[in-house]
Amino acid sequence: MGKILGVVNQKGGVGKTTTAINLAACLALEGIKVLLVDCDPQANATSGLGFQRDDNRHSIYDVLVGEAPADQVILPTEIPNLWILPGSKNLTGANIELAAATDRALRLRQALTPVKSSFELIVLDCPPALDLLTLNVLGAADSLIVPMQAEYFALEGITELISTLERVRAAVNPNVTIEGVLLTMYDDRTNLAQQVTETLREYFRDRLFQTVIPRNVRLAEAPSHGKPVALYDPRSRGTEAYFELAGEYLARNRIESPRSMERKAAALDREASDREASNKDQPPAPPRTQQRAKVRFWPYT
Protein backbone atom coordinates (compact mmCIF):
# COMPACT_ATOMS: atom_id res chain seq x y z
CA MET A 1 0.00 0.00 0.00
CA GLY A 2 1.19 3.49 -0.83
CA LYS A 3 4.28 2.65 -2.84
CA ILE A 4 5.76 5.66 -4.68
CA LEU A 5 7.13 5.05 -8.19
CA GLY A 6 9.14 7.71 -10.02
CA VAL A 7 9.38 7.81 -13.81
CA VAL A 8 12.77 9.45 -14.28
CA ASN A 9 15.25 10.33 -16.98
CA GLN A 10 17.00 13.67 -17.36
CA LYS A 11 17.01 13.23 -21.14
CA GLY A 12 13.96 14.65 -22.88
CA GLY A 13 11.82 12.92 -25.49
CA VAL A 14 12.24 9.39 -24.17
CA GLY A 15 8.59 8.79 -23.26
CA LYS A 16 8.52 9.61 -19.53
CA THR A 17 5.14 11.33 -19.56
CA THR A 18 3.67 8.80 -22.00
CA THR A 19 4.81 6.00 -19.70
CA ALA A 20 3.58 7.73 -16.54
CA ILE A 21 0.11 8.37 -18.01
CA ASN A 22 -0.42 4.99 -19.64
CA LEU A 23 1.12 2.82 -16.94
CA ALA A 24 -0.99 4.61 -14.31
CA ALA A 25 -4.11 4.23 -16.49
CA CYS A 26 -3.55 0.52 -17.17
CA LEU A 27 -2.96 -0.22 -13.48
CA ALA A 28 -6.11 1.73 -12.59
CA LEU A 29 -8.10 -0.24 -15.16
CA GLU A 30 -6.79 -3.38 -13.46
CA GLY A 31 -8.42 -2.18 -10.24
CA ILE A 32 -5.39 -0.63 -8.53
CA LYS A 33 -5.95 2.76 -6.83
CA VAL A 34 -3.38 5.07 -8.47
CA LEU A 35 -2.43 8.72 -7.98
CA LEU A 36 -0.47 10.38 -10.80
CA VAL A 37 1.60 13.40 -9.71
CA ASP A 38 2.65 15.80 -12.48
CA CYS A 39 6.01 17.26 -11.38
CA ASP A 40 6.85 18.72 -14.81
CA PRO A 41 6.38 22.49 -15.42
CA GLN A 42 5.13 21.61 -18.92
CA ALA A 43 2.18 19.84 -17.23
CA ASN A 44 1.82 17.40 -20.12
CA ALA A 45 0.60 14.58 -17.86
CA THR A 46 -2.21 16.88 -16.70
CA SER A 47 -3.32 17.83 -20.22
CA GLY A 48 -2.82 14.23 -21.37
CA LEU A 49 -5.62 13.18 -19.02
CA GLY A 50 -8.01 15.80 -20.35
CA PHE A 51 -7.44 18.75 -17.99
CA GLN A 52 -7.10 22.13 -19.69
CA ARG A 53 -4.42 24.56 -18.53
CA ASP A 54 -5.80 26.74 -15.73
CA ASP A 55 -3.54 29.20 -13.91
CA ASN A 56 -6.16 29.68 -11.18
CA ARG A 57 -6.33 25.97 -10.34
CA HIS A 58 -4.25 24.71 -7.43
CA SER A 59 -1.38 22.44 -8.48
CA ILE A 60 1.59 20.54 -7.11
CA TYR A 61 3.37 23.91 -6.97
CA ASP A 62 0.99 25.10 -4.23
CA VAL A 63 1.59 21.85 -2.37
CA LEU A 64 5.39 22.16 -2.54
CA VAL A 65 5.47 25.77 -1.31
CA GLY A 66 3.01 25.00 1.49
CA GLU A 67 0.01 26.98 0.25
CA ALA A 68 -2.36 23.99 -0.03
CA PRO A 69 -2.46 20.39 1.28
CA ALA A 70 -2.27 17.60 -1.29
CA ASP A 71 -5.72 16.17 -0.50
CA GLN A 72 -7.37 19.45 -1.52
CA VAL A 73 -5.54 19.59 -4.87
CA ILE A 74 -6.06 15.99 -6.06
CA LEU A 75 -8.59 15.64 -8.91
CA PRO A 76 -10.52 12.56 -10.15
CA THR A 77 -10.09 11.50 -13.77
CA GLU A 78 -12.21 9.70 -16.35
CA ILE A 79 -10.93 6.37 -15.04
CA PRO A 80 -12.58 5.47 -11.68
CA ASN A 81 -9.40 4.28 -9.91
CA LEU A 82 -7.12 7.04 -11.22
CA TRP A 83 -6.57 10.46 -9.65
CA ILE A 84 -4.14 13.24 -10.58
CA LEU A 85 -2.27 15.89 -8.65
CA PRO A 86 -1.95 18.42 -11.51
CA GLY A 87 1.14 20.33 -12.57
CA SER A 88 1.49 23.91 -13.75
CA LYS A 89 4.00 26.27 -15.31
CA ASN A 90 4.53 27.81 -11.84
CA LEU A 91 6.74 24.82 -11.03
CA THR A 92 9.52 26.58 -12.93
CA GLY A 93 9.73 29.09 -10.08
CA ALA A 94 9.85 26.34 -7.44
CA ASN A 95 13.47 25.60 -8.35
CA ILE A 96 14.37 29.15 -7.28
CA GLU A 97 11.93 29.65 -4.42
CA LEU A 98 12.92 26.43 -2.64
CA ALA A 99 16.66 26.71 -3.25
CA ALA A 100 17.35 28.26 0.16
CA ALA A 101 15.06 25.94 2.14
CA THR A 102 16.79 23.40 4.38
CA ASP A 103 14.24 20.69 3.46
CA ARG A 104 14.16 21.56 -0.24
CA ALA A 105 14.84 17.97 -1.35
CA LEU A 106 12.15 16.51 0.94
CA ARG A 107 9.19 18.79 0.20
CA LEU A 108 7.49 16.29 -2.11
CA ARG A 109 7.95 13.39 0.31
CA GLN A 110 6.48 15.46 3.15
CA ALA A 111 3.57 16.59 0.98
CA LEU A 112 2.63 13.05 -0.08
CA THR A 113 2.90 11.47 3.38
CA PRO A 114 -0.66 12.42 4.50
CA VAL A 115 -2.26 10.90 1.35
CA LYS A 116 0.09 7.98 0.81
CA SER A 117 -2.09 5.45 2.61
CA SER A 118 -5.12 6.35 0.45
CA PHE A 119 -3.55 4.88 -2.71
CA GLU A 120 -1.93 1.60 -3.61
CA LEU A 121 0.51 3.32 -5.97
CA ILE A 122 1.66 6.90 -6.51
CA VAL A 123 3.32 7.58 -9.88
CA LEU A 124 5.57 10.64 -10.20
CA ASP A 125 6.19 12.17 -13.64
CA CYS A 126 9.53 14.03 -13.79
CA PRO A 127 10.79 16.98 -15.82
CA PRO A 128 13.58 16.31 -18.36
CA ALA A 129 16.35 17.72 -16.15
CA LEU A 130 18.37 16.92 -13.04
CA ASP A 131 17.02 19.92 -11.15
CA LEU A 132 15.41 20.44 -7.75
CA LEU A 133 12.09 18.97 -8.92
CA THR A 134 13.77 15.75 -10.05
CA LEU A 135 15.73 15.70 -6.79
CA ASN A 136 12.41 15.86 -4.91
CA VAL A 137 11.13 12.90 -6.93
CA LEU A 138 14.27 10.90 -6.14
CA GLY A 139 13.88 11.85 -2.47
CA ALA A 140 10.22 10.75 -2.34
CA ALA A 141 10.27 7.60 -4.50
CA ASP A 142 10.60 4.04 -3.27
CA SER A 143 11.65 2.86 -6.72
CA LEU A 144 12.21 4.22 -10.23
CA ILE A 145 11.33 3.31 -13.78
CA VAL A 146 13.82 4.71 -16.30
CA PRO A 147 12.36 4.99 -19.82
CA MET A 148 14.94 5.29 -22.57
CA GLN A 149 15.33 4.88 -26.29
CA ALA A 150 17.68 2.28 -27.73
CA GLU A 151 20.24 4.89 -28.81
CA TYR A 152 23.85 5.66 -27.93
CA PHE A 153 23.17 9.02 -26.24
CA ALA A 154 20.60 7.34 -24.02
CA LEU A 155 23.35 5.13 -22.58
CA GLU A 156 25.34 8.23 -21.61
CA GLY A 157 22.28 9.78 -19.98
CA ILE A 158 21.53 6.74 -17.85
CA THR A 159 25.14 6.73 -16.60
CA GLU A 160 24.67 10.27 -15.29
CA LEU A 161 21.35 9.32 -13.70
CA ILE A 162 22.90 6.38 -11.83
CA SER A 163 25.67 8.67 -10.56
CA THR A 164 23.08 11.15 -9.30
CA LEU A 165 21.08 8.34 -7.73
CA GLU A 166 24.09 7.21 -5.71
CA ARG A 167 24.51 10.72 -4.30
CA VAL A 168 20.79 10.88 -3.46
CA ARG A 169 21.02 7.56 -1.64
CA ALA A 170 23.90 8.87 0.43
CA ALA A 171 22.32 12.22 1.31
CA VAL A 172 18.52 12.07 1.06
CA ASN A 173 16.86 8.71 0.41
CA PRO A 174 18.91 5.56 1.11
CA ASN A 175 16.04 3.22 0.15
CA VAL A 176 15.36 4.31 -3.44
CA THR A 177 16.10 1.65 -6.04
CA ILE A 178 15.73 1.20 -9.79
CA GLU A 179 12.60 -0.85 -10.43
CA GLY A 180 13.58 -1.31 -14.05
CA VAL A 181 14.78 0.19 -17.31
CA LEU A 182 12.10 0.42 -19.99
CA LEU A 183 12.86 0.61 -23.70
CA THR A 184 10.47 2.99 -25.47
CA MET A 185 9.85 3.98 -29.12
CA TYR A 186 11.46 0.65 -29.94
CA ASP A 187 12.18 -0.52 -33.47
CA ASP A 188 13.70 -3.99 -33.46
CA ARG A 189 14.51 -3.82 -37.19
CA THR A 190 17.65 -1.72 -36.57
CA ASN A 191 20.99 -3.18 -35.54
CA LEU A 192 21.59 -0.25 -33.16
CA ALA A 193 18.44 -1.05 -31.18
CA GLN A 194 19.50 -4.67 -30.80
CA GLN A 195 23.05 -3.72 -29.76
CA VAL A 196 21.84 -1.22 -27.15
CA THR A 197 19.38 -3.80 -25.83
CA GLU A 198 22.15 -6.36 -25.40
CA THR A 199 24.35 -3.79 -23.63
CA LEU A 200 21.54 -2.91 -21.22
CA ARG A 201 20.73 -6.57 -20.60
CA GLU A 202 24.36 -7.31 -19.72
CA TYR A 203 24.47 -4.44 -17.23
CA PHE A 204 20.97 -4.39 -15.72
CA ARG A 205 20.13 -8.10 -16.16
CA ASP A 206 16.68 -8.76 -14.65
CA ARG A 207 16.10 -5.04 -14.01
CA LEU A 208 15.60 -4.51 -17.75
CA PHE A 209 11.89 -4.92 -18.41
CA GLN A 210 11.00 -7.72 -20.81
CA THR A 211 8.22 -5.49 -22.14
CA VAL A 212 9.25 -2.94 -24.78
CA ILE A 213 7.09 -0.04 -25.94
CA PRO A 214 6.99 0.11 -29.76
CA ARG A 215 6.69 3.16 -31.94
CA ASN A 216 2.96 3.57 -32.31
CA VAL A 217 0.87 6.29 -33.94
CA ARG A 218 -2.00 5.82 -31.47
CA LEU A 219 0.32 6.53 -28.55
CA ALA A 220 1.27 9.83 -30.15
CA GLU A 221 -2.35 10.74 -30.98
CA ALA A 222 -3.93 9.94 -27.60
CA PRO A 223 -2.67 13.04 -25.66
CA SER A 224 -4.25 15.40 -28.18
CA HIS A 225 -7.61 13.85 -27.23
CA GLY A 226 -6.90 14.09 -23.51
CA LYS A 227 -7.03 10.33 -23.01
CA PRO A 228 -4.65 7.50 -22.18
CA VAL A 229 -4.19 5.18 -25.12
CA ALA A 230 -6.21 2.43 -23.38
CA LEU A 231 -9.31 4.62 -23.70
CA TYR A 232 -8.41 6.21 -27.03
CA ASP A 233 -7.77 2.94 -28.87
CA PRO A 234 -8.09 -0.17 -26.68
CA ARG A 235 -6.88 -2.48 -29.49
CA SER A 236 -3.72 -0.62 -30.49
CA ARG A 237 -0.21 -2.02 -30.09
CA GLY A 238 0.54 0.76 -27.61
CA THR A 239 -2.36 -0.31 -25.39
CA GLU A 240 -1.24 -3.94 -25.49
CA ALA A 241 2.33 -2.95 -24.61
CA TYR A 242 1.35 -0.84 -21.59
CA PHE A 243 -1.03 -3.49 -20.27
CA GLU A 244 1.84 -5.96 -20.62
CA LEU A 245 4.10 -3.55 -18.72
CA ALA A 246 1.46 -3.17 -15.99
CA GLY A 247 1.25 -6.96 -15.70
CA GLU A 248 5.03 -7.27 -15.49
CA TYR A 249 5.18 -4.55 -12.82
CA LEU A 250 2.51 -6.30 -10.74
CA ALA A 251 4.25 -9.66 -11.12
CA ARG A 252 7.59 -8.21 -10.01
CA ASN A 253 5.95 -6.80 -6.89
CA ARG A 254 3.88 -9.96 -6.31
CA ILE A 255 0.60 -8.07 -6.53
CA GLU A 256 -2.55 -9.65 -7.92
CA SER A 257 -4.95 -7.04 -9.24
CA PRO A 258 -8.72 -7.22 -8.63
CA ARG A 259 -9.34 -7.65 -12.37
CA SER A 260 -6.90 -10.55 -12.50
CA MET A 261 -8.74 -12.27 -9.66
CA GLU A 262 -12.04 -11.66 -11.46
CA ARG A 263 -10.65 -13.18 -14.66
CA LYS A 264 -9.45 -16.26 -12.77
CA ALA A 265 -12.82 -16.67 -11.07
CA ALA A 266 -14.62 -16.32 -14.41
CA ALA A 267 -12.29 -18.90 -15.97
CA LEU A 268 -13.02 -21.36 -13.14
CA ASP A 269 -16.77 -20.77 -13.58
CA ARG A 270 -16.47 -21.44 -17.32
CA GLU A 271 -14.56 -24.64 -16.69
CA ALA A 272 -17.17 -25.79 -14.19
CA SER A 273 -20.06 -24.98 -16.55
CA ASP A 274 -18.26 -26.73 -19.44
CA ARG A 275 -17.78 -29.84 -17.34
CA GLU A 276 -21.42 -29.77 -16.31
CA ALA A 277 -22.56 -29.37 -19.92
CA SER A 278 -20.32 -32.20 -21.12
CA ASN A 279 -21.64 -34.48 -18.39
CA LYS A 280 -25.22 -33.74 -19.46
CA ASP A 281 -24.43 -34.57 -23.10
CA GLN A 282 -22.95 -37.97 -22.27
CA PRO A 283 -25.34 -40.96 -22.08
CA PRO A 284 -25.77 -42.41 -18.61
CA ALA A 285 -23.41 -45.22 -17.76
CA PRO A 286 -24.97 -48.71 -17.72
CA PRO A 287 -25.65 -50.10 -14.25
CA ARG A 288 -22.95 -52.32 -12.92
CA THR A 289 -23.89 -55.95 -12.35
CA GLN A 290 -22.28 -57.60 -9.43
CA GLN A 291 -20.52 -60.80 -10.38
CA ARG A 292 -19.68 -63.44 -7.84
CA ALA A 293 -16.02 -64.29 -7.73
CA LYS A 294 -15.17 -67.76 -8.97
CA VAL A 295 -13.50 -69.89 -6.37
CA ARG A 296 -10.79 -72.23 -7.58
CA PHE A 297 -9.43 -75.16 -5.63
CA TRP A 298 -6.15 -76.91 -5.69
CA PRO A 299 -4.72 -77.88 -8.11
CA TYR A 300 -5.39 -74.72 -10.11
CA THR A 301 -4.59 -76.46 -13.37
MIROBA-682102 format. One record per residue (C-alpha): residue number from 0; residue in one letter; x, y, z. Coordinates in nm, 2 decimals. Layout:
! MIROBA-682102
- k;r;east;north;up
- NUM;a;X;Y;Z;
...
This chain:
! MIROBA-682102
- k;r;east;north;up
- 0;m;0.00;0.00;0.00;
- 1;g;0.12;0.35;-0.08;
- 2;k;0.43;0.27;-0.28;
- 3;i;0.58;0.57;-0.47;
- 4;l;0.71;0.50;-0.82;
- 5;g;0.91;0.77;-1.00;
- 6;v;0.94;0.78;-1.38;
- 7;v;1.28;0.95;-1.43;
- 8;n;1.53;1.03;-1.70;
- 9;q;1.70;1.37;-1.74;
- 10;k;1.70;1.32;-2.11;
- 11;g;1.40;1.46;-2.29;
- 12;g;1.18;1.29;-2.55;
- 13;v;1.22;0.94;-2.42;
- 14;g;0.86;0.88;-2.33;
- 15;k;0.85;0.96;-1.95;
- 16;t;0.51;1.13;-1.96;
- 17;t;0.37;0.88;-2.20;
- 18;t;0.48;0.60;-1.97;
- 19;a;0.36;0.77;-1.65;
- 20;i;0.01;0.84;-1.80;
- 21;n;-0.04;0.50;-1.96;
- 22;l;0.11;0.28;-1.69;
- 23;a;-0.10;0.46;-1.43;
- 24;a;-0.41;0.42;-1.65;
- 25;c;-0.36;0.05;-1.72;
- 26;l;-0.30;-0.02;-1.35;
- 27;a;-0.61;0.17;-1.26;
- 28;l;-0.81;-0.02;-1.52;
- 29;e;-0.68;-0.34;-1.35;
- 30;g;-0.84;-0.22;-1.02;
- 31;i;-0.54;-0.06;-0.85;
- 32;k;-0.60;0.28;-0.68;
- 33;v;-0.34;0.51;-0.85;
- 34;l;-0.24;0.87;-0.80;
- 35;l;-0.05;1.04;-1.08;
- 36;v;0.16;1.34;-0.97;
- 37;d;0.27;1.58;-1.25;
- 38;c;0.60;1.73;-1.14;
- 39;d;0.69;1.87;-1.48;
- 40;p;0.64;2.25;-1.54;
- 41;q;0.51;2.16;-1.89;
- 42;a;0.22;1.98;-1.72;
- 43;n;0.18;1.74;-2.01;
- 44;a;0.06;1.46;-1.79;
- 45;t;-0.22;1.69;-1.67;
- 46;s;-0.33;1.78;-2.02;
- 47;g;-0.28;1.42;-2.14;
- 48;l;-0.56;1.32;-1.90;
- 49;g;-0.80;1.58;-2.04;
- 50;f;-0.74;1.88;-1.80;
- 51;q;-0.71;2.21;-1.97;
- 52;r;-0.44;2.46;-1.85;
- 53;d;-0.58;2.67;-1.57;
- 54;d;-0.35;2.92;-1.39;
- 55;n;-0.62;2.97;-1.12;
- 56;r;-0.63;2.60;-1.03;
- 57;h;-0.42;2.47;-0.74;
- 58;s;-0.14;2.24;-0.85;
- 59;i;0.16;2.05;-0.71;
- 60;y;0.34;2.39;-0.70;
- 61;d;0.10;2.51;-0.42;
- 62;v;0.16;2.19;-0.24;
- 63;l;0.54;2.22;-0.25;
- 64;v;0.55;2.58;-0.13;
- 65;g;0.30;2.50;0.15;
- 66;e;0.00;2.70;0.02;
- 67;a;-0.24;2.40;0.00;
- 68;p;-0.25;2.04;0.13;
- 69;a;-0.23;1.76;-0.13;
- 70;d;-0.57;1.62;-0.05;
- 71;q;-0.74;1.95;-0.15;
- 72;v;-0.55;1.96;-0.49;
- 73;i;-0.61;1.60;-0.61;
- 74;l;-0.86;1.56;-0.89;
- 75;p;-1.05;1.26;-1.02;
- 76;t;-1.01;1.15;-1.38;
- 77;e;-1.22;0.97;-1.63;
- 78;i;-1.09;0.64;-1.50;
- 79;p;-1.26;0.55;-1.17;
- 80;n;-0.94;0.43;-0.99;
- 81;l;-0.71;0.70;-1.12;
- 82;w;-0.66;1.05;-0.97;
- 83;i;-0.41;1.32;-1.06;
- 84;l;-0.23;1.59;-0.86;
- 85;p;-0.20;1.84;-1.15;
- 86;g;0.11;2.03;-1.26;
- 87;s;0.15;2.39;-1.37;
- 88;k;0.40;2.63;-1.53;
- 89;n;0.45;2.78;-1.18;
- 90;l;0.67;2.48;-1.10;
- 91;t;0.95;2.66;-1.29;
- 92;g;0.97;2.91;-1.01;
- 93;a;0.98;2.63;-0.74;
- 94;n;1.35;2.56;-0.84;
- 95;i;1.44;2.91;-0.73;
- 96;e;1.19;2.97;-0.44;
- 97;l;1.29;2.64;-0.26;
- 98;a;1.67;2.67;-0.33;
- 99;a;1.73;2.83;0.02;
- 100;a;1.51;2.59;0.21;
- 101;t;1.68;2.34;0.44;
- 102;d;1.42;2.07;0.35;
- 103;r;1.42;2.16;-0.02;
- 104;a;1.48;1.80;-0.13;
- 105;l;1.22;1.65;0.09;
- 106;r;0.92;1.88;0.02;
- 107;l;0.75;1.63;-0.21;
- 108;r;0.79;1.34;0.03;
- 109;q;0.65;1.55;0.32;
- 110;a;0.36;1.66;0.10;
- 111;l;0.26;1.30;-0.01;
- 112;t;0.29;1.15;0.34;
- 113;p;-0.07;1.24;0.45;
- 114;v;-0.23;1.09;0.13;
- 115;k;0.01;0.80;0.08;
- 116;s;-0.21;0.54;0.26;
- 117;s;-0.51;0.63;0.05;
- 118;f;-0.35;0.49;-0.27;
- 119;e;-0.19;0.16;-0.36;
- 120;l;0.05;0.33;-0.60;
- 121;i;0.17;0.69;-0.65;
- 122;v;0.33;0.76;-0.99;
- 123;l;0.56;1.06;-1.02;
- 124;d;0.62;1.22;-1.36;
- 125;c;0.95;1.40;-1.38;
- 126;p;1.08;1.70;-1.58;
- 127;p;1.36;1.63;-1.84;
- 128;a;1.64;1.77;-1.62;
- 129;l;1.84;1.69;-1.30;
- 130;d;1.70;1.99;-1.11;
- 131;l;1.54;2.04;-0.77;
- 132;l;1.21;1.90;-0.89;
- 133;t;1.38;1.58;-1.00;
- 134;l;1.57;1.57;-0.68;
- 135;n;1.24;1.59;-0.49;
- 136;v;1.11;1.29;-0.69;
- 137;l;1.43;1.09;-0.61;
- 138;g;1.39;1.18;-0.25;
- 139;a;1.02;1.07;-0.23;
- 140;a;1.03;0.76;-0.45;
- 141;d;1.06;0.40;-0.33;
- 142;s;1.17;0.29;-0.67;
- 143;l;1.22;0.42;-1.02;
- 144;i;1.13;0.33;-1.38;
- 145;v;1.38;0.47;-1.63;
- 146;p;1.24;0.50;-1.98;
- 147;m;1.49;0.53;-2.26;
- 148;q;1.53;0.49;-2.63;
- 149;a;1.77;0.23;-2.77;
- 150;e;2.02;0.49;-2.88;
- 151;y;2.38;0.57;-2.79;
- 152;f;2.32;0.90;-2.62;
- 153;a;2.06;0.73;-2.40;
- 154;l;2.34;0.51;-2.26;
- 155;e;2.53;0.82;-2.16;
- 156;g;2.23;0.98;-2.00;
- 157;i;2.15;0.67;-1.78;
- 158;t;2.51;0.67;-1.66;
- 159;e;2.47;1.03;-1.53;
- 160;l;2.13;0.93;-1.37;
- 161;i;2.29;0.64;-1.18;
- 162;s;2.57;0.87;-1.06;
- 163;t;2.31;1.11;-0.93;
- 164;l;2.11;0.83;-0.77;
- 165;e;2.41;0.72;-0.57;
- 166;r;2.45;1.07;-0.43;
- 167;v;2.08;1.09;-0.35;
- 168;r;2.10;0.76;-0.16;
- 169;a;2.39;0.89;0.04;
- 170;a;2.23;1.22;0.13;
- 171;v;1.85;1.21;0.11;
- 172;n;1.69;0.87;0.04;
- 173;p;1.89;0.56;0.11;
- 174;n;1.60;0.32;0.02;
- 175;v;1.54;0.43;-0.34;
- 176;t;1.61;0.16;-0.60;
- 177;i;1.57;0.12;-0.98;
- 178;e;1.26;-0.08;-1.04;
- 179;g;1.36;-0.13;-1.40;
- 180;v;1.48;0.02;-1.73;
- 181;l;1.21;0.04;-2.00;
- 182;l;1.29;0.06;-2.37;
- 183;t;1.05;0.30;-2.55;
- 184;m;0.98;0.40;-2.91;
- 185;y;1.15;0.06;-2.99;
- 186;d;1.22;-0.05;-3.35;
- 187;d;1.37;-0.40;-3.35;
- 188;r;1.45;-0.38;-3.72;
- 189;t;1.77;-0.17;-3.66;
- 190;n;2.10;-0.32;-3.55;
- 191;l;2.16;-0.03;-3.32;
- 192;a;1.84;-0.11;-3.12;
- 193;q;1.95;-0.47;-3.08;
- 194;q;2.30;-0.37;-2.98;
- 195;v;2.18;-0.12;-2.71;
- 196;t;1.94;-0.38;-2.58;
- 197;e;2.22;-0.64;-2.54;
- 198;t;2.44;-0.38;-2.36;
- 199;l;2.15;-0.29;-2.12;
- 200;r;2.07;-0.66;-2.06;
- 201;e;2.44;-0.73;-1.97;
- 202;y;2.45;-0.44;-1.72;
- 203;f;2.10;-0.44;-1.57;
- 204;r;2.01;-0.81;-1.62;
- 205;d;1.67;-0.88;-1.47;
- 206;r;1.61;-0.50;-1.40;
- 207;l;1.56;-0.45;-1.78;
- 208;f;1.19;-0.49;-1.84;
- 209;q;1.10;-0.77;-2.08;
- 210;t;0.82;-0.55;-2.21;
- 211;v;0.93;-0.29;-2.48;
- 212;i;0.71;0.00;-2.59;
- 213;p;0.70;0.01;-2.98;
- 214;r;0.67;0.32;-3.19;
- 215;n;0.30;0.36;-3.23;
- 216;v;0.09;0.63;-3.39;
- 217;r;-0.20;0.58;-3.15;
- 218;l;0.03;0.65;-2.86;
- 219;a;0.13;0.98;-3.02;
- 220;e;-0.23;1.07;-3.10;
- 221;a;-0.39;0.99;-2.76;
- 222;p;-0.27;1.30;-2.57;
- 223;s;-0.42;1.54;-2.82;
- 224;h;-0.76;1.39;-2.72;
- 225;g;-0.69;1.41;-2.35;
- 226;k;-0.70;1.03;-2.30;
- 227;p;-0.47;0.75;-2.22;
- 228;v;-0.42;0.52;-2.51;
- 229;a;-0.62;0.24;-2.34;
- 230;l;-0.93;0.46;-2.37;
- 231;y;-0.84;0.62;-2.70;
- 232;d;-0.78;0.29;-2.89;
- 233;p;-0.81;-0.02;-2.67;
- 234;r;-0.69;-0.25;-2.95;
- 235;s;-0.37;-0.06;-3.05;
- 236;r;-0.02;-0.20;-3.01;
- 237;g;0.05;0.08;-2.76;
- 238;t;-0.24;-0.03;-2.54;
- 239;e;-0.12;-0.39;-2.55;
- 240;a;0.23;-0.29;-2.46;
- 241;y;0.14;-0.08;-2.16;
- 242;f;-0.10;-0.35;-2.03;
- 243;e;0.18;-0.60;-2.06;
- 244;l;0.41;-0.35;-1.87;
- 245;a;0.15;-0.32;-1.60;
- 246;g;0.13;-0.70;-1.57;
- 247;e;0.50;-0.73;-1.55;
- 248;y;0.52;-0.46;-1.28;
- 249;l;0.25;-0.63;-1.07;
- 250;a;0.43;-0.97;-1.11;
- 251;r;0.76;-0.82;-1.00;
- 252;n;0.60;-0.68;-0.69;
- 253;r;0.39;-1.00;-0.63;
- 254;i;0.06;-0.81;-0.65;
- 255;e;-0.26;-0.97;-0.79;
- 256;s;-0.49;-0.70;-0.92;
- 257;p;-0.87;-0.72;-0.86;
- 258;r;-0.93;-0.77;-1.24;
- 259;s;-0.69;-1.05;-1.25;
- 260;m;-0.87;-1.23;-0.97;
- 261;e;-1.20;-1.17;-1.15;
- 262;r;-1.06;-1.32;-1.47;
- 263;k;-0.94;-1.63;-1.28;
- 264;a;-1.28;-1.67;-1.11;
- 265;a;-1.46;-1.63;-1.44;
- 266;a;-1.23;-1.89;-1.60;
- 267;l;-1.30;-2.14;-1.31;
- 268;d;-1.68;-2.08;-1.36;
- 269;r;-1.65;-2.14;-1.73;
- 270;e;-1.46;-2.46;-1.67;
- 271;a;-1.72;-2.58;-1.42;
- 272;s;-2.01;-2.50;-1.65;
- 273;d;-1.83;-2.67;-1.94;
- 274;r;-1.78;-2.98;-1.73;
- 275;e;-2.14;-2.98;-1.63;
- 276;a;-2.26;-2.94;-1.99;
- 277;s;-2.03;-3.22;-2.11;
- 278;n;-2.16;-3.45;-1.84;
- 279;k;-2.52;-3.37;-1.95;
- 280;d;-2.44;-3.46;-2.31;
- 281;q;-2.29;-3.80;-2.23;
- 282;p;-2.53;-4.10;-2.21;
- 283;p;-2.58;-4.24;-1.86;
- 284;a;-2.34;-4.52;-1.78;
- 285;p;-2.50;-4.87;-1.77;
- 286;p;-2.56;-5.01;-1.43;
- 287;r;-2.29;-5.23;-1.29;
- 288;t;-2.39;-5.60;-1.23;
- 289;q;-2.23;-5.76;-0.94;
- 290;q;-2.05;-6.08;-1.04;
- 291;r;-1.97;-6.34;-0.78;
- 292;a;-1.60;-6.43;-0.77;
- 293;k;-1.52;-6.78;-0.90;
- 294;v;-1.35;-6.99;-0.64;
- 295;r;-1.08;-7.22;-0.76;
- 296;f;-0.94;-7.52;-0.56;
- 297;w;-0.61;-7.69;-0.57;
- 298;p;-0.47;-7.79;-0.81;
- 299;y;-0.54;-7.47;-1.01;
- 300;t;-0.46;-7.65;-1.34;
